[in-house]
Amino acid sequence: MQIVPGETLKYAIWGVAVLIAQIALSPLLEIRGIHPDLLLIYVIVITFKKGKYAGLIIGFIAGFAQDSLSLEFLGVMSLSKSTVAFWAGKWLENREKVVNLSGWFVLLLITAFGQDFISSLFILQGSHIGVFEYVLRNVVPTAVYTTVIGSLWFIAPFGNVRGTAKSQTRLKRFKR
């Protein structure tokens, strides 16, 4: 991972914008207490464009920012976002694995589920609700909702994941 100062600033500004959008749009996008995790989508997009180490760093920073603004355990979102970003980056090392909408959908679904499951292990400490019940009521719906919103990002004209020749191949295959 090569650090380019101008590019780093650009990603930081976009990260702050996504964090503000997460805070501002969360009540508007909420369906029965479930809302998409826009920061996770941003982290996975960065991981797709820049690789596992950039995803790990952005995931940690985004998670820490999210933790700082919430009343939950500090560090839970940092851990969960950085973990799934690194895993997604490892899976994406051969970037031809995500060449269409269905591949992107599966990647987002698995990472959203993984992030929510990891965080639920900490959130449920001392709670009377069981893990299985929490997963069915919160983790699965949140993961599906985040995946749907993230898939809209994939097909949007501004959501083109640029940066590699292989991502351009992905775009050409999707347009067929």
C-alpha positions as CSV (number, residue, x, y, z in Angstrom):
1,M,0.0,0.0,0.0
2,Q,1.5,3.3,-1.1
3,I,0.4,6.4,0.8
4,V,-0.2,9.4,-1.4
5,P,-0.9,12.6,0.7
6,G,-3.6,14.0,-1.7
7,E,-5.3,10.7,-2.0
8,T,-5.3,10.2,1.7
9,L,-6.9,13.6,2.3
10,K,-9.5,12.7,-0.3
11,Y,-10.4,9.5,1.4
12,A,-10.5,11.2,4.8
13,I,-12.9,13.9,3.5
14,W,-15.1,11.2,1.9
15,G,-15.0,9.2,5.2
16,V,-16.2,12.2,7.2
17,A,-18.9,12.8,4.6
18,V,-20.1,9.2,4.9
19,L,-20.0,9.4,8.7
20,I,-22.2,12.6,8.6
21,A,-24.5,10.9,6.1
22,Q,-24.7,7.8,8.4
23,I,-25.7,10.1,11.3
24,A,-28.1,12.3,9.3
25,L,-29.7,9.7,7.1
26,S,-29.9,6.9,9.7
27,P,-33.3,8.0,11.1
28,L,-34.7,8.5,7.5
29,L,-33.5,5.0,6.3
30,E,-34.6,3.2,9.4
31,I,-37.1,0.3,8.9
32,R,-38.4,-1.2,12.1
33,G,-35.3,-0.3,14.0
34,I,-32.9,-1.6,11.3
35,H,-30.7,0.8,9.3
36,P,-27.9,0.2,6.8
37,D,-24.3,0.7,7.8
38,L,-23.0,3.2,5.2
39,L,-19.6,3.3,6.8
40,L,-19.1,-0.4,6.2
41,I,-20.0,0.1,2.5
42,Y,-17.4,2.9,2.3
43,V,-14.8,0.7,4.0
44,I,-15.5,-2.2,1.6
45,V,-15.3,0.2,-1.4
46,I,-11.9,1.4,-0.2
47,T,-10.8,-2.2,0.4
48,F,-11.9,-3.1,-3.1
49,K,-10.0,-0.1,-4.6
50,K,-6.8,-0.1,-2.5
51,G,-6.4,-3.6,-0.9
52,K,-6.6,-5.3,2.5
53,Y,-4.2,-3.0,4.4
54,A,-5.9,0.2,3.3
55,G,-9.2,-1.4,4.2
56,L,-7.8,-2.5,7.6
57,I,-6.7,1.1,8.4
58,I,-9.9,2.8,7.0
59,G,-12.0,0.2,8.8
60,F,-10.3,0.9,12.1
61,I,-10.6,4.6,11.7
62,A,-14.2,4.5,10.6
63,G,-15.1,2.1,13.4
64,F,-13.3,4.3,16.0
65,A,-15.2,7.3,14.7
66,Q,-18.5,5.4,14.9
67,D,-17.6,4.1,18.4
68,S,-16.7,7.6,19.6
69,L,-20.1,8.9,18.6
70,S,-22.1,6.0,20.0
71,L,-22.9,5.0,23.6
72,E,-21.8,1.4,23.1
73,F,-18.5,-0.2,24.0
74,L,-15.5,1.7,22.7
75,G,-13.5,-0.4,20.2
76,V,-16.2,-2.8,19.1
77,M,-16.9,-1.3,15.7
78,S,-13.2,-0.6,15.2
79,L,-12.5,-4.3,15.8
80,S,-15.4,-5.5,13.7
81,K,-14.9,-3.1,10.7
82,S,-11.1,-3.6,10.5
83,T,-11.5,-7.4,10.8
84,V,-14.1,-7.7,8.0
85,A,-12.2,-5.2,5.8
86,F,-9.0,-7.2,6.1
87,W,-10.9,-10.4,5.4
88,A,-12.6,-8.8,2.3
89,G,-9.2,-7.5,1.1
90,K,-7.7,-11.0,1.5
91,W,-10.5,-12.5,-0.5
92,L,-10.2,-9.7,-3.1
93,E,-6.4,-10.2,-3.7
94,N,-7.5,-12.0,-6.9
95,R,-9.9,-9.2,-7.8
96,E,-11.5,-11.2,-10.6
97,K,-13.5,-12.9,-8.0
98,V,-15.9,-9.9,-7.9
99,V,-16.8,-9.3,-11.5
100,N,-20.5,-8.7,-11.3
101,L,-23.3,-7.5,-9.1
102,S,-23.9,-11.0,-7.6
103,G,-20.2,-11.2,-6.5
104,W,-20.4,-7.7,-5.0
105,F,-23.7,-8.6,-3.3
106,V,-22.2,-11.8,-1.7
107,L,-19.1,-9.9,-0.5
108,L,-21.2,-7.2,1.1
109,L,-23.6,-9.7,2.6
110,I,-20.8,-11.7,4.2
111,T,-18.9,-8.7,5.5
112,A,-22.0,-7.0,6.8
113,F,-23.1,-10.3,8.6
114,G,-19.5,-10.8,9.9
115,Q,-19.3,-7.2,11.2
116,D,-22.6,-7.4,13.0
117,F,-22.0,-10.8,14.4
118,I,-18.6,-9.8,15.8
119,S,-20.0,-6.7,17.4
120,S,-23.0,-8.7,18.8
121,L,-20.7,-10.9,20.7
122,F,-19.6,-7.9,22.7
123,I,-22.9,-6.1,22.8
124,L,-24.7,-9.2,24.2
125,Q,-22.4,-9.5,27.2
126,G,-24.6,-9.5,30.3
127,S,-27.8,-9.5,28.3
128,H,-30.7,-11.8,28.7
129,I,-31.2,-12.2,24.9
130,G,-29.7,-15.2,23.3
131,V,-27.1,-14.9,20.4
132,F,-29.3,-16.9,18.0
133,E,-32.3,-14.7,18.7
134,Y,-30.2,-11.5,18.3
135,V,-28.7,-12.8,15.1
136,L,-32.2,-13.5,13.6
137,R,-33.7,-10.2,14.8
138,N,-30.9,-7.8,14.3
139,V,-27.8,-9.1,12.5
140,V,-29.5,-10.8,9.5
141,P,-31.9,-7.9,8.7
142,T,-29.1,-5.3,9.1
143,A,-26.7,-7.3,6.9
144,V,-29.4,-7.7,4.2
145,Y,-30.3,-4.0,4.3
146,T,-26.7,-2.9,4.2
147,T,-26.1,-5.2,1.2
148,V,-29.1,-3.8,-0.7
149,I,-27.9,-0.2,-0.2
150,G,-24.3,-1.3,-1.1
151,S,-25.6,-3.0,-4.3
152,L,-27.3,0.2,-5.3
153,W,-23.8,1.9,-4.9
154,F,-22.4,-0.7,-7.2
155,I,-24.8,-0.1,-10.1
156,A,-24.9,3.7,-9.7
157,P,-22.9,5.7,-12.3
158,F,-20.9,7.4,-9.6
159,G,-20.3,4.2,-7.7
160,N,-17.9,2.7,-10.3
161,V,-15.1,1.1,-8.4
162,R,-12.2,2.4,-10.4
163,G,-8.5,2.0,-9.9
164,T,-7.5,-1.3,-11.6
165,A,-7.8,-2.8,-15.0
166,K,-9.6,-5.7,-13.4
167,S,-12.3,-3.4,-12.0
168,Q,-12.8,-2.0,-15.6
169,T,-13.2,-5.6,-16.7
170,R,-15.8,-6.0,-14.0
171,L,-17.7,-3.0,-15.2
172,K,-17.6,-4.2,-18.9
173,R,-19.0,-7.6,-17.9
174,F,-21.7,-6.0,-15.8
175,K,-22.9,-3.8,-18.7
176,R,-23.4,-6.8,-21.1
